[in-house]
């Protein structure tokens, strides 16, 4: 009898442990879903667009009225959004994606686009979400604001290398340390463009249910690994490993 009682207790303990584990998994899944919604929701796109126009207007000076005139008719969308980081304590989500602006009807030129990073954070007073966008400066001229002035004291010697390095994302003041390293290296910028093209091609492969989600999670893990690098050699290695994995994926799918 005592043996049966001990067995029953062990079974109950195991069940309780399984329930706790399930609860933790559910919580993690809910947090991940919330972060993804932060990066993809219509409210986020609207908030990022508003912040973009605020920055463009501030940089426009005498042309600020021209920027304001385009705000209402411009349609924004974010392609290939990725969750880069979720900071639970600060209630802040860091995202990356391709910000595309469709100009108002009758405006010369087609859509304008830039690879950007953007953040979604709950306001300190809990009144709502606060948005910011980084790396969108190349879009300013298309909004009627002209070019962004160069920072004083910029090194003239670094200009040729920076001009030659053109990654898939926009290089600017909002770049992280790793992104700044990529922007200063033609080799790393070439790898970044190669990966961006490979990733887009992978998402177009289709595949079984859950394939796209699996690739998005793999891309998020790559970004985390890349951002943990402390040297250009490490960054290049992270890119090459991810590119090889994507090429293997094409081979498996007969491409």
N, C-alpha and C positions, 0 to 999 in steps of 0.2 A: 504493500500500500504506500509505504514511504517512498519507494522507488517511483511509483506512478505519479505521486505528488511532485517530486523533484523534476520528472520529465515534463509534467504539465507546466511547471513554473518556467522551465527552460524554453518551452515552445512559446509561451506568452511573452517572454523577454525577447525572443527572436522576432516575434510579430511586432512588438513595440518598436524594436530597432528598425525593422523594415518600414514601418509607418513613419518613423522619424526621417529615415533616408528619403522616402518618397516625398515628405514635406519639404525637405531641403532641395530636392530636385525640382519640385514644383515652384518653389520660391525663386530658384535660379532661372528657371524657364520664364517666369513672370517678369523678372528683372531684364532678361535678354529681350523679351517681347516689347517691354516698355522702351528700352533703348532704341530698338529698331523703329518703333513708332515715332520716337523723337526725331530720327533721321529722315523719315519718309513721309510723315503726315502733311496734309495740306496746310495746316496751321504753321508748321515749320517752314515750308516753302514761302508762305506769305510773310512770315517774320524775317526770314533771311533776305528776301527781296527788299523789304522796308529798310532793313539795316544797310544793305548795299547802297540804296539810293541816299540814305543819310550820309554815308561816307563819301559817295561821289559828289554830293552837293557841297559838303564841307571842303573838298579838295578843289572844287570848280571855281571858287572865288567869284569873279564878275559874271561867270557863266552859270551860276547856281539856278537862275530862273529857267534856263534851258533844260537843266537836269530835271527840275520839278515838273516841267511840262510833259516829259516823257513817262513819268512814273505811273500815271493812271492807265495808260494804254499798253504798257509793256507787260507781257505775260512771262512768268518765270517757271522753270521746272528744274528738278535735280535728277540727273541720270546716274545710274550705278552708285547709289548711296551706300556707304559702308560705315558701320560703327567702329570707330578707332579706339574709343575708351569710354568707360562709364565710371564716374566718380560718385559713388553712393552718398558719401558724407556731405559733399557739396551739392548733391542733386544736379549734377552736370553731365551732359553727354557730349562727347567730341565726335564729330562725323566728318566724312570726306566724300566728295562726289563731284560730278561735272555740272556746274551751274550754267543753264542755257537760258538766254533771254530772247524772246520773240518780240521784235520792235512793234510799235503801234502801226496800224494800217497807213500806208502812204509814206512811210519812212524809208529812205534809201538804205539799201543793204539788207542782207538776210539776218538770220539768227546769229547772235554772238555767244561764245561759250568760253569758260575757263575752269580749270580744275581747282577746286577750293576746299578749304577746311571750314567747318562752321560748328558753332556750339549752341546748345539748348540748355538753359539753366533756370531753375525756379527762382523767382525774385526773393530777396532777403525778407521782405514783408509778406511773402506768400500771396501776393496779389495776381500773379500770373507768371508766364514764362518770359525770359529775356533771351534774345538771339544776338549772335555776332557772326561775322563772316571774315575770313582771312584769305589773301591771295587773289582777290577779285579786282585788283587795280587795273589789269589789262582791259577790263570792260569799261572803265571810266570814259575813255574817248568816245565809245559808241553811245554813251548816254548824254553826250553833249557837253561833257565836263573838261575835255582836253586831256593832256597827259599829266601824269603825276610827277612833280618835281623830284629830282634826285636828292638823296640825303647829303647834306654838306659833309665834306671830309671823306667822301667815298674814294677808294683807291683807284687811280687811273690804271695802274698795272693789272688790277684784277678784272678790268672791263672786258678785254678780249676773251678771257676764259668764260666769264659769265654770259657773254653774248653767244658763245659757241655752245654752251650747255642749255639745252632746251628739253626739260623733262615733260611728262604729260600734265603736270600740275603747274600752276603759276608760281613764279618765284617772287617773293616780296617780304615785307616786314613781318608778316604773320606766320612765316615758315618756322617749323620746329628746327632744332639743331641738326637733326639728321637730314631734313629736307634742304636746309641751307648747304650742307655738305654736298648733296646731290646737285644742287643748283650751281655749285662751283666746280663741278667735274663733268666734262663732256662724256667720259666713259660711263659714269653712273647715270647721267641723264639719258644716254642711249639705252642703257639697260632698263630704265624706268619706262621709256616709251615702248620698248619691246614687250615688257611685261603687261602694260596697259592694253596693247593690241592683242596679246595672247589671252588675257583674261576675258576681254570682250568676245573673242572667238570661242572660248570655252563655254561662256554663258549661252551662246547661240546653238550649242550642240544638242540641247534638249536633254534626252536621257530619261531614266526612270523617275517616278515621283520622289521628290526630295533631292534630286541631283543639283538643281540650282541653289538650294539652300546650303547644301554641303560645300559647294564651291565658294559661296559667299563667306561661309565660316572659315574655310581654308585661306581665303584672301585676308580676312580679319586677323587670323593667326600670323600670316606672313607680315602684316603691318606691325603687329606687336613685336615680332622677332626682329624686324628691321629697325624699329625704333629703339630697341635695346642695344643696338650696336654702338661701339665707342670708336670705330675706325672705318675708313673708307674700304679697307679690305673686307671687313665683316659685312658691310652693307652690300658690296658687290657679290659676296658669297651668298647672301640671303636672296638676292635677286636671281642669281643663276640657278639656285636650287628650286625656286618657285617656277621659273620659266621651264626648266627641265620636267618638272611634275606636270605642267600644263601640256607640254609637247607629248608626253607619254599618254595623257588623257586623249589627245587627238588621235594618236595611233590606235588606242583601244576602241575608239569609235569609228575607225575606218577612214579618217581624214588625212 
